[in-house]
Amino acid sequence: KERNRFVADMRELAERFLALGDSSSAVNCWHFAGASSTDMSGAESLKQLLDKAITVSRMIGDQDGLSRGYSLVGRFHEQRGEFLKAGDYFDSARVVKTE
């Protein structure tokens, strides 16, 4: 329950940062929420949250945020046993980091 509350708080905080025009802080909030979740309940909404972080990171040119987002989505797929998808995301993270 505490973890679910944390994720909800991070989502709300991310929206507040976006409203203030601070996209980078919003991305960090989404990453914290994604990284803290080891429980796969609500998995699809967690994946949507991480996809949003990737999209915003790409829009603002945040390479570190983009790489971290790809890594977290890779971890998401790894936890679900989707190892090929996980590998694709981990590889994308590596490519972004080495550019």
Buried (B, 14 or more C-beta within 10 A) or exposed (E): EEEEEBBEEBBEBBEEBBEEEBBEBBBBBBBBBBBBBEEEEEEEEBBEBBBBBBEBBBEEEBEEBBBBBBBBBBBBBBBEEBEEBBEBBBEBBBEBBEE
